[in-house]
């Protein structure tokens, strides 16, 4: 049996990474992984766990909760969707209140390390196309 590849597409904002990655994943019947969605997932996790007070992010609290966070991509309704545990959060992570804090969580070194580790685990057996800057 032929080993499936792990394909990573990197580039500047708005250069077509997502369009290319989604098309490739569909054509190859691979899973599409959107690293930007994962950062939105962490932002939602921070909101749900009380790490945000008005506009202030409690970085220490979020870092302490990271070991319990599990984000994965699964096929849902014919597309790759982000799941937090068993819950499909794809639509909720696109809400403005989540988008408003993504940049705050994305700069945290421990968050970046956690997500890169999860992305590597997802790609260990191949069969994925990844989009993003990680």
CORWOFEN-V168457 format. One line per field, one symbol per residue. psi: psi as a letter, one per 20 degrees, with the letter a starting at -180 (. if undefined). Layout:
psi->???
//
This chain:
psi->pppqqopppqarpkjjgggggggggghilrppoohhhhhhghggggghjkipodjppnggggghihhipoprpqppkjrpqppocjpojgghiiqhhghhjghhhhipghgggghgghghghihjakqpqpaj.
//
